[in-house]
Amino acid sequence: MSILDRVQGPADLKTLSQAELTELAEDIRRSLIGVVSETGGHLAPNLGVVELTLGLHLALDLPKDKIVWDVGHQCYVHKLLTGRKDKFNTLRTMDGLSGFPKRSESEYDCADTGHSSTSISIALGISEAKERLGQDGTAVAVIGDGALTGGLAYEALNHAGHIERDLIVVLNDNEMSIDTNVGAISKYLERLRLDPTMRNRKQFWEQTMQKIPAIGQRLVQMEEKFMDMVVRLVVPGLFFEELGFKYIGPIDGHDIEAVRADIALAKETGGPVLIHCITKKGHGYTPAENHPARFHGTSPFHISDGLPKKRASSPSYTDVFGDALVEIAENRPEIVAVTAAMATGTGLDVFSEKYPDRFYDVGIAEGHAVTFASGLASGGLKPVVAVYSTFLQRAYDSILHDVALSGHSVIFAVDRAGLVGEDGPTHHGAFDLSYLLSVPGMTVMSPSDENELRDMLFTAMDINGPVAIRYPRGSGPGVELRSMQKIPLGQPRRLDESMGAKVNIVALGRMVEQAHGAAQILKANDITVSVIDARFAKPLDQKYYIDLVADCDLLVTVEENSVQGGFGASVASLMADNALSGSLIRCGLPDSFVPHGTVDQLFPMIGLDPTGIAALVLERLGVSSSIVQAAKKPSHLTMVR
Ligand SMILES: Cc1ncc(C[n+]2csc(CCOP(=O)(O)OP(=O)(O)O)c2C)c(N)n1
């Protein structure tokens, strides 16, 4: 029996010797590598926090104490130690363990996280609630140096230093965001890490003053606060101390006992305390240590050499976007590109290599990225902000207030729009149409294949005002690339010649493929169908849609966005505004959070597959078919009809 097998919950850790804890760390690493090599997931961040997580659980008493994992992608070790090791092999699989903390999964998870830089705010709120309700327990935020580039973290530090509640912030500093970390704070942390004189300066001055004959004696007897003040006068302020935090560190985050002791010390000290831990991303597995960015979030891989088990058959939409931007930018020096810490993920890495001085990585700061882009546009440049749909949610006010209000020509390349699969509800791009379609002056497009994406980017370059192009994770149909062409604004394209069909299905983005599948099923049921690629979610060509409704008995919209406020809702509004009486079915993501699972599992589950769509149509038309019953799901996840 391994030591890990003996750990049913965090209390069991406290019975282990130092040697057993060291052995446990190895068991955990083996389990992480073994499972993630099969399921994929955030391997390098978790390998880096094995000892840190052990130290935390040794010093704390969960669930009375709370740990808030920032982003939450590094929670696997915590899951292994909190009664979930027997289900660990189900990680990120449908109905299995989530890859992120989940309150519904365990009493040891106190917050559902997935987006960056929220942990200090949440932990401070928990601490405040405990204080007000007279409850015991300490709240701890574990935040990486990458997540510390996000503005929300500073709003929380500012507030925490002001209200002075008990709060422990563990800064997990591995010098990496997904790619190498950027920014002035990152450089400051590097100085703290590397400069032993700076690191120990405060301690040095405290010790030195105590040694001064006569005055030193008196200084020692002085109030702690005054002593702190004297130290601050002499020590050029440690940033965190200036914000009202006691600073401990830097310490070795791979030393279990050091972490335990310092968490215990912080708990005893009270007030806001920041513990600066140095860790290595990917620690203990050579391929991950050597390629921490690739192993930040990995697909299944061979343990022997770390190479992926499967390679994509055709380039992803991300790759197509990255290459197209480089191609267009060659003759347009005004084009610049902006990412919020996702250069590789968004395909901008290619641009950054080709045009390093036209590329900006602003850190995990989506709001700033967008407002910064508004300034770039205002100054005469053509910024392209590439960002995942789910993270652009952060920047809604920046889009509205800083870009759209002034009519700035900023292009948003909205990647991972729609279901992303195994990362689940925090990462599905389910809402961008809902929040972008309400922005005045915004053009919103979505490609159904790779050439369409290239054409849309090419077209966007000459549109006055903000433009968003949304495309999904993964590969498109793999069409052969041709030179880019302009697309007429707002115009859909009919994909067949069948005017006057009983049913017109107008689909957006990769849903065109589902629409084709549904059309096949309907045709097999003797129903005439025409499939239209909507291309634009905004603006809609009024006349085109009016004719489309008149041309059929039933119009069906299909989109990979929440049905609330999405493309179908816009078509419904257009019909109402023009007093059109035709019948409409809106297919899309449900008005609930879609769980994790593969995309191929999720689409049928929510009825957004060819069978589900066809079943809705047959039901509406009153055609009895076995697939109507078969496709019906008794869950809350079925679509709005
Ligand atoms: C708002 C937001 N933007 C982007 C991301 C994508 N993302 C996930 S983890 C990560 C890097 C986090 O770095 P760090 O906090 O240092 O943690 P590490 O993985 O290095 O342990 C990024 C950019 C996110 N989760 N949330």
The ligand as a Gaussian input file, in Angstrom:
#p B3LYP/6-31G(d) Opt

LIG

1 1
 C       -8.997000      35.931000     -16.752000
 C       -8.115000      34.823000     -17.255000
 N       -7.306000      35.056000     -18.303000
 C       -6.509000      34.070000     -18.762000
 C       -6.511000      32.848000     -18.184000
 C       -5.678000      31.716000     -18.759000
 N       -4.669000      31.261000     -17.815000
 C       -4.830000      30.173000     -17.062000
 S       -3.551000      29.876000     -16.066000
 C       -2.703000      31.200000     -16.657000
 C       -1.338000      31.497000     -16.135000
 C       -1.327000      31.545000     -14.668000
 O       -0.021000      31.707000     -14.230000
 P        0.298000      31.588000     -12.693000
 O       -0.762000      32.273000     -11.923000
 O        1.677000      32.035000     -12.478000
 O        0.126000      30.053000     -12.390000
 P        1.086000      28.843000     -12.825000
 O        0.346000      28.110000     -13.895000
 O        2.391000      29.389000     -13.305000
 O        1.230000      28.017000     -11.606000
 C       -3.448000      31.866000     -17.619000
 C       -3.000000      33.048000     -18.371000
 C       -7.392000      32.642000     -17.093000
 N       -7.492000      31.464000     -16.479000
 N       -8.161000      33.650000     -16.648000

